[in-house]
């Protein structure tokens, strides 16, 4: 912490006396019942002790894909087998909505997560084991040029099944916790998915017009991990039915999507040159179902022109709705239609914009604080990584060369004697956000006039109908009392810290890991009396990070953190996230503002592709 004064400030935030800290750091712990994950780990380790699969070749599982093996999947297979039985118990008859292929895809999702969490630590252990059996492996560059074999790896798997894994987790107990928690979370989240599908099937069938008549074995395939992990490992999942119909499951309310596309529907009714695509969504409060949007290329230059015109039109809507975080992962180029697929960040106006709208113009509230289309994240825009290199993750600018600076663990020659660890650059490899034509990606700068034309058309439409819109309480009322997302920090910040904490040295002692997580709590020690809201913010972040989640704050959760009305942190919400934000944006529309936004669009596109 730097010095005792700063440390004492931090301790006061958590009501921990200094003497209590000394006791905790010495390793002493209060009497407490074992957590549930300890019982889960005990049950899993029993599977290893009773395993009779002595040979590497005999270890198989439905979650394995022999064409694309996951690192050390044979070592972690009993975690998946325990999870499989746990899911059968928790889901009951609801599990029957999935075909065997869908269940296998769910299990592979879990296995991929487990290997991601454990591969650094198990890999270091394997390196030591390999060196004992083949000292020449110390010269890895030479060793890995040999023809691949599996003799040593097979022996290592046998060793791990015969007590080696217990020894490893004894020295890395935090890893045991993370793996066991992941099993519990996966079983719980998967049970939620199949139970909700079964309960909602009748309404889903009517709403989306499905041809399938019965829920039993309706889901043939699943596309998992379509979002970050939130609230206990829950992620967005696409269900593909036996009839080849698709629906996207979101473990949160989809009322923001419904409100957004009602607004799009209103825009389409204004008789513009092109219609924007409207996506159907069925809300169930705790979760929701959204029409799936498929990526496919355009078939002609004219289609590409229409795509970029619609991009400008969509940008005008995003601007009016004060939408942020529309990066490359939140847009799908569905032929000539750009479609936004995550709308939790609508109505995200800044505190300065609120003050400007109320006539509180000051020197601090300069033109730079006025609303800008750049806030959407949709337009090309350079960002700077910690090492100084630039990258662009925007919806219109990102390509497969972008490097946001995140290094993911990767393995070559997986599960062989010659397997080797490396760190892969996390690039925007999936180009589903960029319009495609004949295998290429036509650039935004080459179609800039179409973008400007589309933006001008919808902006002018909103301006002409400004008063009618402002009096349309039914349409604008759809934006009230929504559960939206508050971005306290970027997801990339949390992801970088997660990767850092998966190094073996932070999996040996929970105290060491906890101290490392204190990086997030630095602001708490900056003042003598830290704000109560910030203390609760950090506590929520820490709990989520210990569960390997990306912390997620909804508007209702943010308000419950006891932020005072004049707290700068509360002003991240402007004190509101409802139709008042939209009304202020609509009221500010003008020909001068339209011209300013058009200039910003042109500058952003030309600067990025210069």
C-alpha positions in Angstrom: 0.0 0.0 0.0 3.0 2.3 0.2 2.8 3.4 3.8 0.8 2.7 7.0 -1.3 5.8 6.6 -2.7 4.6 3.2 -3.1 1.1 4.6 -5.1 2.3 7.5 -7.4 4.2 5.2 -8.0 1.0 3.2 -8.7 -1.0 6.4 -11.3 1.5 7.6 -13.3 0.9 4.4 -13.7 -2.8 5.3 -14.0 -2.3 9.0 -10.9 -4.4 9.6 -8.8 -3.4 12.7 -5.0 -3.5 12.1 -4.6 -6.3 14.6 -7.2 -8.4 12.8 -5.3 -8.0 9.6 -2.1 -9.2 11.2 -4.0 -12.3 12.4 -5.4 -13.0 8.9 -2.1 -12.6 7.2 -0.5 -15.0 9.6 -2.7 -17.7 8.2 -5.1 -18.0 11.2 -8.8 -18.2 10.2 -12.1 -18.0 12.0 -14.1 -21.1 12.6 -16.4 -21.5 9.6 -18.3 -24.2 7.8 -16.7 -25.5 4.6 -18.1 -23.8 1.5 -20.0 -25.8 -1.1 -17.2 -25.9 -3.5 -15.1 -27.9 -1.0 -17.7 -30.7 -1.0 -17.8 -30.5 -4.8 -14.0 -30.8 -5.0 -14.1 -33.8 -2.6 -16.7 -35.6 -4.8 -14.7 -34.9 -7.9 -11.4 -36.2 -6.5 -13.1 -39.4 -5.4 -13.8 -40.0 -9.1 -10.0 -39.9 -9.8 -9.2 -42.3 -6.9 -11.8 -44.8 -8.3 -10.7 -44.4 -11.9 -9.4 -47.5 -13.6 -8.5 -45.8 -16.9 -4.8 -46.6 -16.7 -4.0 -45.9 -20.4 -4.1 -42.6 -22.1 -5.8 -44.1 -25.1 -8.7 -45.4 -23.0 -9.7 -42.0 -21.6 -12.4 -40.5 -23.7 -15.5 -38.4 -23.2 -18.4 -37.0 -25.1 -17.0 -33.5 -24.5 -13.8 -34.3 -26.4 -13.3 -33.2 -30.0 -10.4 -35.3 -31.3 -10.0 -33.0 -34.3 -9.5 -30.0 -31.9 -8.3 -31.3 -28.5 -8.2 -29.0 -25.5 -5.0 -28.8 -23.5 -4.9 -31.4 -20.7 -8.5 -32.5 -21.3 -7.8 -36.0 -20.2 -6.5 -34.6 -16.9 -9.6 -32.6 -16.2 -12.2 -35.1 -17.5 -13.6 -36.1 -14.1 -14.6 -32.5 -13.5 -16.8 -32.8 -16.6 -18.2 -36.2 -15.5 -19.2 -34.8 -12.1 -20.8 -31.8 -13.8 -22.7 -34.0 -16.1 -24.3 -35.9 -13.3 -24.9 -32.7 -11.3 -26.7 -31.2 -14.3 -29.0 -34.2 -14.6 -30.0 -33.8 -11.0 -30.5 -30.0 -11.1 -32.3 -29.9 -14.5 -34.4 -33.0 -14.1 -36.8 -33.7 -17.0 -36.1 -30.2 -18.4 -32.8 -31.6 -19.7 -34.8 -33.5 -22.3 -35.2 -30.4 -24.4 -31.6 -30.9 -25.5 -30.5 -33.5 -28.0 -27.4 -35.4 -27.1 -25.4 -33.2 -29.5 -26.5 -30.1 -27.7 -25.6 -31.6 -24.3 -22.1 -32.5 -25.6 -21.7 -28.9 -26.8 -22.6 -27.6 -23.3 -20.1 -29.9 -21.8 -17.4 -28.9 -24.2 -18.1 -25.3 -23.1 -17.3 -26.3 -19.6 -14.2 -28.3 -20.5 -12.9 -25.3 -22.5 -13.4 -23.0 -19.6 -11.7 -25.5 -17.2 -8.7 -26.0 -19.4 -8.4 -22.2 -19.9 -8.3 -21.7 -16.1 -5.9 -24.6 -15.3 -3.6 -25.0 -18.3 -0.9 -22.6 -17.1 -0.5 -24.4 -13.8 -0.9 -27.9 -15.2 1.4 -27.0 -18.0 4.2 -26.0 -15.7 3.7 -29.3 -13.8 3.8 -31.2 -17.1 7.0 -29.4 -18.1 8.7 -30.6 -14.9 7.4 -34.2 -15.4 8.6 -34.2 -19.0 12.0 -33.0 -18.0 12.3 -35.8 -15.5 11.5 -38.4 -18.2 13.3 -36.6 -21.0 16.0 -34.1 -20.0 16.5 -33.2 -23.6 13.1 -31.5 -23.5 14.8 -28.6 -21.7 16.0 -27.4 -25.1 12.5 -26.8 -26.2 13.2 -25.4 -29.6 15.0 -28.6 -30.6 12.7 -30.9 -28.7 9.5 -29.6 -30.4 10.9 -30.1 -33.9 10.7 -33.9 -33.4 7.9 -36.0 -34.7 5.0 -35.9 -32.3 4.6 -38.7 -29.8 2.3 -39.3 -26.8 4.3 -41.7 -24.6 5.3 -39.1 -21.9 2.0 -37.3 -22.1 0.2 -40.6 -21.6 2.4 -41.4 -18.6 1.6 -37.9 -17.2 -2.2 -38.4 -17.5 -1.8 -41.7 -15.6 0.2 -40.0 -13.0 -2.4 -37.3 -12.6 -5.2 -39.8 -12.3 -3.2 -41.8 -9.7 -2.7 -39.0 -7.2 -0.7 -36.4 -9.1 -3.7 -34.0 -9.5 -4.4 -34.2 -5.7 -0.8 -33.3 -5.1 -1.0 -30.4 -7.5 -4.2 -29.0 -6.0 -2.7 -29.4 -2.5 0.0 -26.9 -3.5 -2.4 -24.8 -5.6 -5.6 -24.9 -3.6 -7.0 -21.7 -5.2 -7.0 -23.6 -8.5 -9.1 -26.3 -6.9 -11.6 -23.7 -5.7 -11.8 -22.0 -9.1 -12.4 -25.3 -10.9 -15.0 -26.5 -8.5 -16.8 -23.2 -8.5 -16.8 -23.3 -12.3 -18.5 -26.8 -12.2 -21.2 -25.5 -9.8 -21.8 -22.4 -11.9 -22.0 -24.3 -15.1 -24.5 -26.8 -13.8 -26.7 -24.0 -12.3 -26.6 -21.9 -15.5 -27.2 -24.8 -17.8 -30.1 -26.0 -15.7 -31.6 -22.4 -15.9 -31.3 -22.5 -19.6 -33.1 -25.8 -20.2 -35.8 -25.2 -17.6 -36.5 -21.7 -19.0 -36.7 -23.1 -22.6 -39.2 -25.8 -21.4 -41.3 -23.3 -19.5 -41.3 -20.7 -22.3 -41.6 -23.2 -25.2 -45.3 -22.7 -25.9 -45.0 -18.9 -26.0 -41.7 -19.1 -28.0 -43.3 -21.3 -30.6 -46.2 -18.9 -31.1 -44.1 -15.7 -30.9 -41.4 -16.8 -33.4 -43.7 -19.1 -35.5 -41.6 -22.2 -35.0 -42.5 -25.3 -37.0 -41.4 -27.7 -34.2 -44.4 -28.8 -32.1 -42.9 -30.4 -28.9 -40.1 -29.3 -26.6 -38.6 -32.7 -26.1 -35.2 -32.9 -28.0 -36.1 -29.6 -29.7 -32.6 -28.1 -29.4 -30.2 -29.9 -31.7 -27.2 -27.6 -31.2 -25.9 -24.8 -29.0 -23.5 -21.9 -29.7 -22.2 -21.0 -26.3 -20.1 -18.2 -24.8 -21.5 -15.5 -27.0 -20.8 -12.9 -24.3 -18.7 -12.3 -21.3 -19.4 -14.3 -18.1 -21.7 -12.5 -15.7 -23.5 -13.4 -12.4 -22.2 -16.9 -11.9 -20.8 -17.8 -15.2 -24.0 -17.1 -17.2 -23.5 -16.2 -20.9 -25.5 -15.5 -24.0 -26.3 -18.8 -25.9 -27.8 -19.5 -29.3 -30.2 -22.4 -29.5 -30.5 -24.2 -32.9 -33.6 -26.3 -33.2 -34.0 -29.6 -35.1 -36.0 -27.6 -37.7 -33.0 -25.3 -38.2 -34.7 -22.4 -36.5 -32.6 -20.2 -34.3 -33.2 -18.2 -31.1 -30.8 -16.4 -28.8 -31.1 -16.8 -25.0 -30.0 -13.9 -22.9 -29.8 -14.5 -19.1 -31.1 -10.9 -18.5 -34.2 -8.9 -19.4 -34.4 -7.9 -23.1 -36.7 -4.9 -22.6 -33.9 -2.6 -23.8 -33.9 -4.5 -27.1 -37.7 -4.3 -27.3 -37.7 -0.5 -26.7 -34.9 0.1 -29.2 -36.6 -1.8 -32.0 -39.9 -0.2 -31.3 -38.1 3.1 -32.0 -36.5 1.6 -35.2 -40.1 0.6 -36.2 -41.3 4.2 -35.8 -38.4 5.4 -37.9 -39.2 2.9 -40.6 -42.8 4.1 -40.7 -41.6 7.6 -41.7 -41.2 6.5 -45.3 -37.4 6.7 -45.6 -35.4 5.4 -48.6 -34.4 2.2 -46.8 -35.8 0.3 -43.9 -33.6 -0.7 -40.9 -33.9 -4.3 -39.8 -36.2 -4.9 -36.8 -35.4 -7.8 -34.4 -38.1 -9.5 -32.4 -37.6 -10.2 -28.7 -39.6 -11.9 -26.0 -39.0 -10.7 -22.4 -39.4 -12.8 -19.3 -38.0 -10.3 -16.8 -35.2 -12.6 -15.5 -34.2 -13.6 -19.0 -35.3 -13.1 -22.6 -35.3 -14.6 -26.1 -34.1 -12.7 -29.1 -34.4 -13.4 -32.8 -31.1 -14.7 -34.1 -29.2 -12.6 -36.7 -27.0 -14.5 -39.1 -23.9 -13.0 -40.8 -23.7 -13.4 -44.6 -22.0 -11.5 -47.4 -23.5 -9.1 -49.8 -24.1 -10.3 -53.4 -23.4 -7.1 -55.2 -21.9 -3.6 -55.0 -25.3 -2.2 -54.7 -25.9 -4.3 -51.6 -22.7 -2.8 -50.1 -23.9 0.7 -50.9 -27.2 0.0 -49.1 -25.3 -1.5 -46.1 -23.3 1.7 -45.6 -26.3 3.9 -46.1 -28.1 1.9 -43.4 -25.0 2.3 -41.2 -25.4 6.1 -41.3 -29.1 5.7 -40.6 -28.5 3.4 -37.7 -25.8 5.8 -36.3 -28.4 8.6 -36.2 -30.7 6.4 -34.1 -27.8 5.4 -31.8 -27.0 9.0 -31.4 -30.6 10.0 -30.6 -30.7 7.2 -28.0 -27.4 8.1 -26.4 -26.0 4.6 -27.0 -22.5 3.6 -26.2 -20.3 0.5 -26.4 -21.3 -0.5 -30.0 -17.9 -2.1 -30.7 -17.1 -4.8 -33.2 -18.5 -7.7 -31.1 -21.9 -5.9 -30.8 -22.7 -5.5 -34.5 -23.5 -8.2 -37.1 -23.4 -7.5 -40.9 -26.4 -9.5 -42.1 -26.0 -9.0 -45.8 -27.0 -5.3 -46.5 -28.3 -4.9 -42.9 -26.1 -3.7 -40.0 -27.7 -5.1 -36.7 -26.8 -4.1 -33.2 -27.1 -7.2 -30.9 -26.4 -5.8 -27.4 -28.4 -2.8 -26.3 -27.7 -2.6 -22.5 -25.9 0.7 -22.9 -28.7 2.9 -24.4 -29.5 6.2 -22.7 -25.9 6.7 -21.5 -25.7 10.5 -21.7 -22.9 12.2 -19.7 -23.4 14.4 -16.7 -22.1 17.4 -18.7 -24.8 16.8 -21.3 -27.4 17.0 -18.6 -26.1 20.3 -17.4 -25.9 21.7 -20.9 -29.5 20.7 -21.6 -30.5 22.5 -18.4 -28.8 25.7 -19.5 -25.9 25.3 -17.1 -23.2 26.3 -19.7 -19.8 27.0 -18.1 -16.3 27.2 -19.2 -15.9 23.6 -18.3 -18.9 22.7 -20.5 -17.2 23.5 -23.8 -18.1 22.2 -27.2 -16.0 19.1 -26.4 -18.6 18.1 -23.8 -21.6 18.3 -26.2 -23.1 15.1 -27.5 -21.0 13.4 -30.1 -21.6 10.4 -32.4 -18.1 9.2 -31.3 -19.5 8.2 -28.0 -21.4 5.3 -29.6 -18.2 3.4 -30.3 -19.7 2.6 -33.7 -17.3 4.9 -35.7 -13.7 4.1 -36.5 -11.5 5.4 -33.7 -7.9 4.7 -32.7 -7.2 3.5 -29.2 -3.8 3.2 -27.5 -2.6 0.0 -25.8 -0.4 0.2 -22.6 2.7 -0.4 -24.7 1.8 2.5 -27.1 0.6 0.7 -30.2 -2.7 1.7 -31.7 -5.7 -0.4 -32.4 -9.4 0.1 -33.4 -12.2 -2.2 -32.1 -15.1 -0.1 -33.5 -18.0 -1.6 -35.3 -17.0 0.1 -38.6 -13.3 0.0 -38.3 -12.0 -3.2 -36.6 -10.3 -5.7 -38.9 -8.4 -9.0 -38.3 -5.2 -7.1 -37.7 -6.3 -5.3 -34.5 -4.4 -6.0 -31.3 -6.0 -4.7 -28.1 -3.0 -5.9 -26.1 -4.6 -8.9 -24.5 -2.4 -12.1 -24.5 -4.3 -15.4 -24.2 -2.6 -18.7 -23.1 -2.2 -21.0 -26.1 -0.7 -24.4 -26.8 0.9 -25.9 -29.8 1.0 -29.7 -30.6 -1.7 -30.1 -27.9 -1.6 -33.2 -25.7 1.6 -34.6 -27.1 5.1 -35.0 -25.7 6.1 -32.0 -27.8 3.4 -29.6 -26.6 4.6 -26.0 -26.0 3.1 -23.0 -24.4 2.8 -19.6 -26.0 0.7 -16.4 -25.6 -1.6 -15.7 -28.5 -2.6 -12.2 -29.5 -6.3 -11.6 -29.0 -7.3 -10.0 -32.3 -10.6 -9.2 -33.8 -10.4 -12.4 -35.9 -14.2 -12.7 -36.3 -15.2 -10.3 -39.1 -19.0 -10.7 -38.7 -19.3 -7.0 -38.0 -17.8 -6.0 -41.4 -19.8 -6.1 -44.6 -18.5 -8.7 -46.9 -18.4 -9.1 -50.7 -16.7 -11.9 -52.7 -14.4 -12.8 -49.8 -13.3 -9.2 -49.1 -14.4 -6.4 -46.7 -15.3 -3.1 -48.5 -14.0 -0.2 -46.5 -16.1 2.4 -44.8 -13.9 5.2 -46.3 -14.8 4.1 -49.8 -18.5 4.4 -49.0 -18.3 7.5 -46.8 -20.8 9.5 -48.9 -23.4 6.7 -48.3 -22.8 6.8 -44.5 -23.2 10.6 -44.5 -26.3 10.4 -46.6 -27.9 7.8 -44.4 -27.1 9.8 -41.2 -28.4 13.0 -42.7 -31.7 11.4 -43.8 -32.6 9.9 -40.4 -31.4 13.0 -38.5 -33.5 15.2 -40.7 -36.5 12.9 -40.2 -36.1 13.1 -36.4 -35.7 16.9 -36.6 -38.8 17.3 -38.8 -40.8 15.1 -36.4 -39.2 16.5 -33.3 -42.4 17.8 -31.6 -44.4 14.8 -32.6 -41.8 12.5 -31.1 -41.5 14.6 -27.9 -45.3 14.3 -27.4 -45.4 10.5 -28.1 -45.5 9.3 -24.5 -46.4 5.8 -25.6 -43.2 5.3 -27.6 -40.9 7.2 -25.3 -42.5 5.5 -22.2 -41.0 2.3 -23.4 -37.6 3.6 -22.3 -38.7 4.1 -18.7 -37.8 1.7 -15.8 -35.3 -0.3 -18.0 -32.5 -2.4 -16.4 -29.5 -1.1 -18.3 -25.8 -1.6 -17.8 -23.4 0.8 -16.0 -19.8 0.5 -17.3 -17.7 1.3 -14.2 -14.6 0.0 -16.0 -13.9 -1.5 -19.3 -14.3 -5.3 -19.7 -10.8 -5.4 -21.1 -9.5 -4.1 -17.7 -11.2 -7.0 -15.9 -10.1 -9.5 -18.5 -6.4 -8.4 -18.2 -6.6 -8.9 -14.4 -8.2 -12.3 -14.8 -5.4 -13.4 -17.0 -2.8 -12.1 -14.6 -4.4 -13.9 -11.7 -4.3 -17.3 -13.5 -0.6 -17.4 -13.2 0.4 -20.3 -10.9 1.9 -18.1 -8.3 -1.5 -16.6 -7.6 -3.2 -20.0 -7.3 -1.2 -21.2 -4.2 -2.7 -19.0 -1.6 -6.0 -17.2 -1.5 -4.5 -14.3 0.5 -2.0 -13.6 -2.2 -4.7 -13.6 -4.8 -6.9 -11.4 -2.7 -4.0 -8.9 -2.2 -3.5 -8.8 -6.0 -7.2 -8.0 -6.5 -6.6 -4.9 -4.4 -5.4 -3.2 -7.6 -9.1 -2.5 -8.2 -9.5 -0.9 -4.8 -6.8 1.8 -5.2 -9.3 4.7 -5.3 -10.5 3.7 -1.8 -7.2 4.8 -0.2 -7.1 8.1 -2.0 -9.2 10.0 0.5 -9.5 10.0 4.3 -13.3 9.2 4.0 -14.0 7.2 0.9 -17.5 7.3 -0.5 -19.8 4.5 0.6 -20.8 3.8 -3.0 -17.2 3.1 -4.0 -16.7 0.7 -1.2 -19.7 -1.3 -2.3 -18.6 -1.1 -5.9 -15.3 -2.7 -5.1 -16.9 -5.4 -2.9 -19.1 -6.3 -5.8 -16.2 -6.3 -8.2 -14.1 -8.5 -5.9 -16.9 -11.1 -5.5 -17.4 -11.3 -9.2 -13.7 -11.6 -9.9 -13.3 -14.4 -7.4 -16.0 -16.3 -9.4 -14.1 -15.6 -12.7 -16.9 -13.3 -13.9 -16.7 -10.0 -15.6 -18.3 -7.6 -13.0 -21.7 -6.4 -14.3 -23.6 -3.4 -12.8 -27.3 -2.8 -13.7 -28.9 0.5 -13.0 -30.9 -0.8 -10.1 -27.8 -2.4 -8.5 -25.9 0.9 -9.0 -28.5 2.9 -7.3 -28.5 0.5 -4.3 -24.9 1.2 -3.7 -25.8 4.3 -1.6 -24.3 6.9 -3.9 -25.4 10.3 -2.7 -27.3 12.5 -5.2 -24.3 14.8 -5.7 -21.7 12.0 -5.9 -19.6 12.2 -9.1 -20.0 8.4 -9.3 -23.7 8.7 -9.3 -23.5 11.2 -12.1 -22.2 8.4 -14.4 -26.0 7.7 -14.5 -26.9 11.4 -14.8 -29.1 10.5 -11.9 -31.3 8.7 -14.5 -31.3 6.3 -17.4 -34.8 6.7 -18.8 -36.9 8.6 -21.4 -35.6 11.9 -20.0 -32.3 11.2 -21.6 -34.0 10.6 -25.0 -36.2 13.7 -24.6 -33.1 15.9 -23.9 -31.3 14.5 -27.0 -34.4 15.0 -29.2 -34.8 18.5 -27.9 -31.2 19.4 -28.8 -31.5 18.3 -32.4 -30.8 21.2 -34.9 -29.4 21.8 -38.3 -26.2 23.1 -36.8 -25.8 20.0 -34.6 -26.5 17.8 -37.7 -23.7 19.5 -39.6 -21.3 19.1 -36.6 -22.0 15.4 -36.3 -21.5 14.9 -40.1 -18.2 16.6 -39.8 -17.2 14.3 -36.9 -18.2 11.2 -38.9 -16.2 12.3 -41.9 -13.1 13.1 -39.8 -13.4 9.8 -37.9 -13.6 7.6 -41.0 -10.9 9.5 -43.0 -8.5 9.6 -40.0 -8.8 5.9 -39.4 -8.3 4.8 -43.0 -5.8 7.5 -44.0 
